[in-house]
C-alpha cells in the first residue's frame, strides 16, 4: 500500500488528503482510534444538546452537527486529531444573527440556520481554494479571548429564566434581560432553582474531585433525579419543572437550505463572520494539537475541510460547525492515531442517539441551564485576560471593545470590530519603526551597533538604524525622525543607514531614501546605506532609485561603507577627535604617530 501511495502525484493528495495518512492505518491504529472515538461520542452527547439550545435550535440538531460534518472535516482536513462539530462561540453567533429574523426553534429559523451553514461553508471553501490560509492570522488571540468571554456572559444570561424559573421576554438583549430579572426576583421558582443548583454543584464537584468522569452527564443525571422526585411527590403542576422532551430516535435527516437570492444576501454578512470565527477556531486548535503530536498542519487544507463539512452538513440537518477544543484535546489524549477516530466517534454517536433518545424526555430544562452555566464559566479565559490587562494597554483596549460589543451590539459586528481594531493597532505599530542614532560598541569584539549615550560618537558621521519596514504608512515617521536627528547633530555631514532590519521597501519608501540623499547632499554631505535585503534592493533596482542614490553608496556591509567614507572626512576634525570608533581611525592615528616619530 505504501509503495502505491509514494508514486501518487501531489495533486492527488490535495484532492484526496486522506491518502497521506491512510498508510498509517493498521490493526493497532484501528483499535486506538475506535477507543478514542467511543470516548469522544460519550463526551459530545451532552455538549451537542447544550450547544443546540444555545443556537436556538431543537436539541437533536447539535447531535446531527457532531456526525456528518465531523466525518467530512476529518477526511478532507490536514489534522490527524482535530474533531469538528458544534461549538459554543459559533452557536451564540448563530443565535445572535438569526433570532432577529425568526423565532428560535421554528421551521423558518431552522431553514435560516441551514442556509447560514451552507453560505459559511461556501466562504470557507472559497478561501481554501484561493490559498488564503493566512487570513485567520488577522483575528488576534485577544479578539478571540474578548469575544469568547462576552459570548460566555450572553450564554449565562440567556439561561437565567430557565435556571431560576422566571418568565423573561424572549429575544431580549443582555441589558434588558438583566434589568427585567432584577425586577422579577420575587417570581423565582424554588423547585426549579433547587434542580438547577443541584445540577450545578454536582458538575462542579465532579469536575474538581473526579475529573476523569463525564461531569456533564453526571450533573444532568443528578438534576434529573431531583426533578423526578419533586414531580412524583408534588406533581409537575405545582413544581413548574419543565422537561426537555424525547429526541427523535433517527439519524440526521436530509434537509435543504433556502437558495432564494434575497435570503442569501441577507445572511451573507453573518455567514462571513461565522466563517472567519470557525476557521480561527479550527486552525488554532489544529495547530495546538499538532504541536504536541509533532505534525505539520496545512492551513489551506483545513479551510477546505471545514468548508466542505459545512456545505455537506447543511444538507444533513446540521448547523455551522468548527473544530472543538475539548473533543480534539480528548481525542489526542485518548490515543487517536488517525482521523478515523473522528469517523468512529460520529458512527458511535449515531448508535447512541438511536438508543438513548427516548430517555431525554426526563431531562429537566433547569438542569440544561445549569450545564450551560458550567460551559459559560469554562469559556472565560481568566489567565489570558489577566496577562492582557497587565501587559498591554492597546491589547486591553481591543479586549474590552470586543467584549463590550459582544454584549451590546450584533455578534458578527463584534468580530469585525475586533479585527479592525487589531489591524489598526498593528498598522500604528508598523507605521512608527524605531529610528535611532547608533555607534559601534568598543567592548564587544564583533563591535555591534548600540544606542548607548555614554559611548563616543564620530563628529562627522551619523549612523542610524531603522528597525522596521519602509512603506507608505511609515515614511512620514521616518522622515520626521531623520530630520530630528539632523537637527540634533548639525555638525555631521555623512548619514549612514543600517538597513539590515528593514524588512521591505515599497515605492514610497524608496522615494524617501532618494529625498533624504538629496537633503544631505545639499548640506554638503552624502547618504550611504548598507545591509539591505535582496527584495528591497530589487525594488530600488527596478524603479531606477538605485541610480539616483548611487550604486557606490548602496553597499553590503558597514566596513565597506566606512572604507569608502573615511578618505573624504575632514582631516582637521579627525586630528582633534578622541573617539576613534572605526578601525580606519586607529590605523590613521598610527600612521600619523609614525610619521611624527620619523620627523623627530
C-alpha positions in Angstrom: 0.0 0.0 0.0 2.8 2.4 1.0 4.6 1.9 -2.4 1.4 2.7 -4.3 1.0 5.9 -2.3 4.6 7.0 -2.8 4.1 7.3 -6.6 0.9 9.2 -6.5 1.2 12.8 -7.8 0.9 15.7 -5.4 -2.4 16.9 -6.9 -4.0 13.6 -5.9 -3.1 14.3 -2.2 -4.6 17.7 -2.5 -7.9 16.3 -3.8 -8.0 13.3 -1.5 -5.9 14.4 1.5 -6.7 11.1 3.4 -4.3 9.4 1.1 -1.5 11.0 3.1 -2.4 9.2 6.3 -4.0 6.1 5.0 -0.8 4.1 5.0 -0.6 4.7 8.8 -3.8 2.7 9.2 -3.3 -0.8 10.7 -4.7 -3.1 13.3 -3.2 -1.2 16.3 -4.2 2.2 14.9 -7.8 1.0 14.3 -8.1 -0.2 17.8 -6.7 3.0 19.3 -9.0 5.1 17.0 -12.0 3.1 18.0 -11.4 3.6 21.7 -10.8 7.3 21.2 -14.0 7.6 19.0 -16.1 5.8 21.7 -14.8 8.3 24.3 -15.5 11.3 22.1 -19.0 10.1 21.3 -19.9 9.9 25.0 -18.5 13.4 25.7 -20.3 15.1 22.8 -23.7 13.8 23.8 -24.5 16.4 26.5 -22.4 19.0 24.7 -24.3 18.7 21.4 -27.6 19.1 23.2 -26.4 22.1 25.1 -24.9 23.8 22.1 -28.0 23.4 20.0 -30.0 25.0 22.8 -27.6 27.9 22.8 -28.0 28.3 19.0 -31.8 28.4 19.4 -32.3 25.0 17.6 -34.0 21.8 18.7 -31.6 19.7 20.8 -31.1 17.0 18.3 -29.6 19.4 15.8 -26.5 19.6 18.0 -26.0 15.9 17.7 -26.6 15.9 14.0 -23.9 18.6 13.7 -21.5 16.3 15.5 -21.9 13.5 13.0 -21.8 14.2 9.2 -19.7 17.5 9.4 -17.2 15.7 11.7 -16.7 12.9 9.2 -16.2 15.3 6.2 -13.8 17.6 8.1 -11.7 14.6 9.2 -11.4 13.2 5.7 -10.7 16.5 3.9 -8.7 18.3 6.6 -5.0 18.0 7.3 -5.0 17.4 11.0 -4.9 13.8 12.4 -6.6 14.8 15.7 -9.0 17.7 15.0 -12.6 16.8 15.7 -15.3 19.1 14.3 -18.8 19.7 15.5 -20.9 22.3 17.3 -19.1 24.9 19.4 -20.2 27.4 21.9 -18.8 30.5 20.1 -20.4 29.7 16.8 -23.7 28.6 18.5 -24.0 32.0 20.2 -23.2 33.8 16.9 -25.8 31.7 15.1 -28.4 32.6 17.7 -27.5 36.3 17.7 -27.7 36.5 13.9 -30.9 34.6 13.3 -33.0 35.4 16.4 -33.7 38.8 15.0 -35.0 37.3 11.8 -37.2 34.4 13.0 -38.5 32.8 16.2 -35.9 30.4 17.5 -36.9 26.7 17.2 -39.4 27.3 14.4 -39.2 25.8 10.9 -38.3 29.1 9.4 -35.5 29.6 12.0 -34.1 26.1 11.2 -34.2 26.9 7.4 -32.3 30.1 8.0 -29.7 28.2 10.1 -29.2 25.6 7.3 -28.8 28.4 4.8 -26.3 30.2 7.0 -24.4 26.9 7.3 -24.3 26.5 3.5 -23.0 30.1 3.0 -20.5 29.7 5.8 -19.1 26.5 4.1 -19.1 28.3 0.7 -17.0 31.2 2.1 -14.6 28.8 3.8 -14.1 26.6 0.8 -13.6 29.6 -1.5 -10.8 30.9 0.9 -9.2 27.5 1.0 -9.2 27.1 -2.8 -7.8 30.6 -3.1 -5.0 29.7 -0.7 -6.0 32.3 1.9 -5.0 30.2 4.9 -3.1 33.2 6.4 -6.3 35.3 6.7 -7.1 33.8 10.1 -3.9 35.4 11.4 -5.6 38.8 11.3 -8.0 37.7 14.0 -5.8 38.1 17.0 -5.9 35.9 20.1 -7.0 38.9 22.1 -10.1 39.3 19.9 -11.0 35.6 20.4 -10.5 35.9 24.1 -12.7 39.0 24.4 -15.4 37.6 22.1 -15.5 34.3 23.9 -15.8 36.0 27.3 -18.6 38.1 26.0 -20.3 35.1 24.5 -20.0 33.3 27.8 -21.8 36.1 29.6 -24.5 36.0 26.9 -24.9 32.2 27.3 -25.4 32.6 31.0 -27.8 35.5 30.7 -29.9 33.6 28.1 -30.4 30.8 30.6 -31.3 32.9 33.6 -35.0 32.3 33.0 -34.5 28.5 32.9 -32.2 28.4 35.9 -34.4 30.5 38.2 -37.8 29.6 36.6 -38.6 33.3 35.9 -40.6 34.4 32.9 -38.4 36.8 30.8 -39.0 38.2 27.4 -37.6 36.0 24.6 -35.0 37.5 22.4 -34.2 40.4 24.7 -30.7 41.8 24.8 -28.3 41.4 27.6 -29.1 44.7 29.4 -32.9 44.2 29.1 -32.6 40.6 30.4 -30.7 41.6 33.5 -32.9 44.6 34.1 -36.1 42.5 33.8 -34.7 39.7 36.0 -33.8 42.1 38.8 -37.4 43.4 38.8 -38.8 39.9 38.9 -36.7 38.3 41.7 -39.9 37.6 43.7 -41.1 35.3 40.9 -38.2 32.8 41.3 -39.4 29.2 41.4 -37.8 27.4 44.3 -38.3 23.9 42.8 -36.7 24.9 39.5 -33.9 26.7 41.3 -33.2 23.6 43.5 -32.9 21.4 40.4 -30.5 23.9 38.8 -28.4 24.3 41.9 -28.1 20.6 42.5 -27.0 20.1 38.8 -24.5 23.0 39.1 -22.9 21.8 42.3 -22.7 18.2 41.1 -20.9 19.3 37.9 -18.5 21.5 39.9 -17.7 18.7 42.4 -17.3 16.0 39.8 -15.1 18.2 37.7 -12.9 19.1 40.6 -12.6 15.8 42.5 -13.2 13.2 39.8 -12.1 14.8 36.5 -12.0 11.5 34.7 -15.7 11.2 34.9 -18.0 12.9 32.4 -19.1 15.7 34.7 -21.9 17.0 32.3 -23.6 13.6 32.2 -23.3 13.2 36.0 -24.7 16.6 36.6 -27.6 16.0 34.3 -28.4 12.7 36.0 -28.4 14.4 39.4 -30.7 17.2 38.3 -33.0 14.7 36.5 -33.2 12.6 39.7 -34.2 15.6 41.8 -36.7 16.8 39.3 -38.2 13.3 39.1 -38.7 13.2 42.9 -40.3 16.7 43.0 -42.7 15.9 40.2 -43.5 12.4 41.6 -44.4 13.6 45.1 -45.7 17.1 44.4 -46.9 17.0 40.8 -45.5 18.9 37.9 -48.3 21.4 38.0 -47.1 22.6 41.5 -43.4 22.4 40.9 -43.5 24.0 37.4 -40.4 21.9 36.4 -40.4 21.6 32.6 -38.8 18.7 30.9 -36.8 18.7 27.6 -38.9 16.0 25.9 -37.8 13.0 23.9 -35.5 13.4 21.0 -36.3 11.8 17.7 -34.5 8.4 17.5 -33.2 8.8 14.0 -30.0 9.6 12.1 -29.6 13.1 10.6 -32.4 13.6 8.1 -31.9 15.2 4.7 -32.5 18.9 4.6 -32.4 21.7 2.0 -31.1 25.3 2.6 -33.0 28.3 1.1 -31.3 29.3 -2.1 -33.5 32.4 -2.6 -31.2 35.3 -3.5 -32.8 37.6 -1.0 -32.2 35.1 1.8 -28.6 34.6 0.7 -27.8 38.3 0.6 -29.5 38.8 4.0 -27.4 36.1 5.6 -24.1 36.8 3.8 -22.6 39.2 6.4 -23.3 36.9 9.3 -22.1 33.9 7.3 -18.7 35.6 6.7 -18.3 36.3 10.4 -19.2 32.7 11.3 -16.8 31.5 8.6 -13.9 33.6 9.9 -14.6 32.6 13.5 -15.0 29.0 12.6 -11.7 28.9 10.7 -9.9 30.7 13.5 -11.1 28.1 16.0 -10.3 25.1 13.7 -6.9 26.2 12.6 -5.7 27.4 16.0 -6.9 24.1 17.7 -5.4 22.0 14.9 -2.1 23.8 15.3 -2.1 23.5 19.1 -2.8 19.7 19.0 -0.3 19.2 16.1 2.5 20.8 18.1 2.0 18.1 20.7 1.7 15.4 18.1 4.7 16.7 16.1 2.6 17.0 13.0 2.5 19.8 10.3 -0.8 21.5 9.6 -1.8 22.8 6.1 -4.0 25.8 6.9 -5.4 25.9 3.4 -6.4 22.3 3.5 -8.1 22.9 6.9 -10.1 25.7 5.2 -11.2 23.3 2.5 -12.1 20.6 5.0 -14.1 23.0 7.2 -15.8 24.4 4.1 -16.9 21.0 2.7 -18.0 19.9 6.2 -20.4 22.8 6.5 -21.7 22.6 2.9 -22.4 18.9 3.2 -23.7 19.3 6.7 -26.3 21.9 5.6 -28.0 19.0 3.6 -28.0 16.7 6.6 -29.8 18.9 9.2 -26.5 20.3 10.7 -25.8 23.9 11.6 -22.5 25.7 11.4 -19.6 23.7 12.9 -15.9 24.1 13.6 -13.1 22.4 15.4 -13.9 21.6 19.0 -11.1 22.2 21.5 -12.5 19.8 24.2 -13.1 17.0 21.8 -9.9 17.4 19.8 -7.8 17.5 23.0 -9.6 14.5 24.4 -9.2 12.7 21.0 -5.4 13.2 21.3 -5.2 12.2 24.9 -7.3 9.1 24.3 -4.7 7.8 21.9 -6.1 8.6 18.4 -3.7 7.8 15.6 -5.6 8.9 12.5 -8.7 11.0 11.6 -10.6 7.7 11.6 -11.1 8.3 15.3 -13.5 11.2 14.4 -15.3 9.0 11.9 -15.8 6.3 14.6 -17.0 8.9 17.1 -19.7 10.0 14.6 -20.8 6.5 13.9 -20.9 5.6 17.7 -22.8 8.8 18.4 -25.4 7.8 15.8 -25.9 4.5 17.6 -26.1 6.1 21.0 -28.7 8.6 19.7 -30.9 5.7 18.5 -30.7 4.1 21.9 -30.9 7.0 24.4 -33.1 9.5 22.5 -36.3 8.5 24.4 -34.5 9.0 27.8 -34.1 12.7 27.0 -37.8 13.1 27.9 -36.8 13.0 31.6 -34.1 15.8 31.3 -35.3 19.0 33.1 -34.6 22.2 31.3 -33.3 23.7 34.5 -30.6 21.0 34.5 -29.7 22.0 31.0 -29.5 25.6 32.1 -27.1 24.7 34.9 -24.9 22.7 32.5 -24.8 25.8 30.2 -23.7 27.9 33.2 -20.8 25.5 33.6 -20.0 25.7 29.9 -20.1 29.5 30.1 -17.8 29.7 33.0 -15.3 27.4 31.3 -15.3 29.7 28.3 -13.8 32.7 30.2 -10.0 32.6 29.9 -9.2 34.3 33.2 -5.4 33.6 32.8 -5.0 35.2 29.4 -7.3 38.1 30.4 -5.1 38.8 33.3 -2.0 38.7 31.2 -3.5 41.1 28.6 -4.6 43.6 31.3 -1.1 43.6 32.8 0.9 43.6 29.6 -0.5 46.0 27.0 -2.9 49.0 27.0 -3.6 48.5 23.3 -4.4 44.9 23.7 -6.6 45.7 26.7 -8.5 48.2 24.5 -9.1 45.5 21.9 -10.2 43.0 24.6 -12.6 45.4 26.2 -14.0 46.7 22.9 -14.6 43.2 21.6 -16.1 42.1 25.0 -18.5 45.0 25.3 -19.5 45.0 21.7 -20.3 41.3 22.0 -22.7 42.1 24.9 -24.4 45.2 23.4 -24.3 45.0 19.6 -24.7 42.4 17.0 -22.3 39.5 17.5 -20.9 39.4 13.9 -20.2 43.1 14.2 -18.2 42.4 17.4 -15.9 40.1 15.5 -15.4 42.6 12.6 -14.8 45.4 15.1 -12.2 43.4 17.0 -10.4 42.5 13.7 -10.5 46.2 12.6 -9.0 47.3 15.9 -6.3 44.7 15.7 -5.4 45.8 12.2 -5.4 49.5 13.2 -3.1 48.9 16.1 -0.9 46.7 14.0 -0.6 49.5 11.4 0.1 52.0 14.1 2.9 49.9 15.4 4.4 49.3 12.0 4.0 52.9 10.9 6.4 54.0 13.6 9.6 52.0 13.2 12.4 52.7 15.6 14.9 55.1 14.1 17.8 55.7 16.4 21.4 57.0 16.2 23.9 54.2 16.9 27.6 53.7 17.4 29.9 50.6 17.4 30.3 49.0 20.9 34.0 49.1 21.7 33.6 46.4 24.5 32.5 43.8 22.0 34.9 42.0 19.6 32.1 42.0 17.0 31.5 45.7 17.5 27.7 45.7 17.0 25.8 49.0 16.7 24.3 50.1 20.0 22.4 53.2 21.2 24.3 53.8 24.5 24.6 57.5 25.1 27.8 57.1 27.1 29.8 55.8 24.1 32.0 58.1 22.0 30.4 59.4 18.7 32.0 60.2 15.4 31.7 64.0 14.9 31.4 63.7 11.1 29.3 60.5 10.5 25.8 60.0 11.8 25.0 56.3 11.9 21.3 55.4 12.1 19.5 52.1 12.4 15.9 51.7 11.1 14.0 48.8 12.8 11.0 48.2 10.6 9.8 48.4 7.0 9.9 51.5 4.8 6.4 51.5 3.4 3.9 54.2 2.6 2.5 54.1 6.2 5.9 54.6 7.8 7.7 57.1 5.6 6.4 60.2 7.4 7.6 59.0 10.7 11.0 58.0 9.3 11.4 61.4 7.6 10.5 63.2 10.8 12.9 61.2 12.9 15.8 61.7 10.4 15.0 65.4 10.4 15.2 65.5 14.2 18.5 63.6 14.3 19.9 66.0 11.7 19.0 69.0 13.9 20.3 67.2 17.0 23.7 66.6 15.3 24.1 69.6 12.9 27.9 69.2 12.6 27.6 65.8 10.9 27.6 65.6 7.1 27.5 61.9 6.3 24.4 59.8 7.1 24.9 56.0 7.2 21.8 53.9 7.4 21.9 50.4 8.7 19.3 48.6 6.6 19.6 45.1 8.0 16.4 45.5 10.0 14.4 46.9 7.1 12.1 44.0 6.1 10.9 45.5 2.8 10.8 48.8 0.9 7.9 50.0 -1.3 7.8 52.8 -3.8 7.1 55.4 -1.2 10.0 54.1 1.0 12.4 54.2 -2.0 11.4 57.8 -2.8 12.0 58.7 0.8 15.6 57.4 0.7 16.2 59.4 -2.5 14.8 62.6 -1.0 17.0 62.1 2.1 20.0 61.6 0.0 19.3 64.9 -1.8 18.9 66.8 1.5 22.2 65.5 2.8 24.0 66.3 -0.4 22.5 69.9 -0.4 24.1 70.4 3.0 27.4 69.3 1.7 27.3 65.7 2.8 26.0 62.4 1.5 23.9 59.4 2.3 25.1 55.7 2.4 23.0 52.6 3.2 24.1 49.0 3.7 22.7 45.6 4.5 19.5 45.9 2.5 17.7 42.6 1.9 17.6 41.3 -1.8 13.9 42.1 -2.1 14.4 45.7 -1.1 17.4 46.0 -3.4 15.2 44.6 -6.2 12.6 47.4 -5.7 15.4 50.0 -5.8 16.8 48.5 -9.0 13.5 48.1 -10.9 12.3 51.6 -10.0 15.6 53.2 -11.1 16.0 54.5 -7.5 19.5 52.8 -7.2 20.8 55.2 -9.9 19.6 58.3 -8.0 21.1 57.0 -4.7 24.3 56.0 -6.5 25.2 52.3 -6.7 28.5 53.0 -5.0 26.6 54.3 -2.0 24.4 51.2 -1.5 26.7 48.6 -0.1 26.5 45.2 1.7 28.4 45.9 4.9 29.3 48.6 7.4 33.0 48.1 6.8 32.6 48.7 3.0 30.8 52.0 3.8 33.4 53.2 6.3 36.3 52.3 3.8 34.5 54.4 1.2 33.6 57.3 3.5 36.8 57.6 5.5 39.1 59.1 2.9 36.7 62.0 2.3 36.5 63.0 6.0 37.9 66.4 7.2 41.4 65.6 8.5 41.5 68.6 10.8 38.4 67.4 12.6 39.8 63.8 12.7 43.0 65.2 14.2 41.1 66.7 17.1 38.8 63.7 17.6 39.5 61.3 20.5 36.6 58.9 19.7 38.5 56.7 17.2 35.4 54.4 16.8 36.4 53.0 13.4 39.3 50.7 12.6 40.4 53.2 9.9 40.6 55.9 12.6 43.1 53.9 14.7 45.1 52.9 11.6 45.3 56.5 10.5 46.3 57.6 14.0 49.2 55.0 13.9 50.5 56.3 10.6 50.5 59.9 11.9 52.4 58.9 15.0 55.0 57.0 13.0 55.4 60.0 10.6 55.8 62.4 13.6 58.3 60.0 15.2 60.4 59.8 11.9 60.4 63.6 11.6 61.6 63.9 15.3 
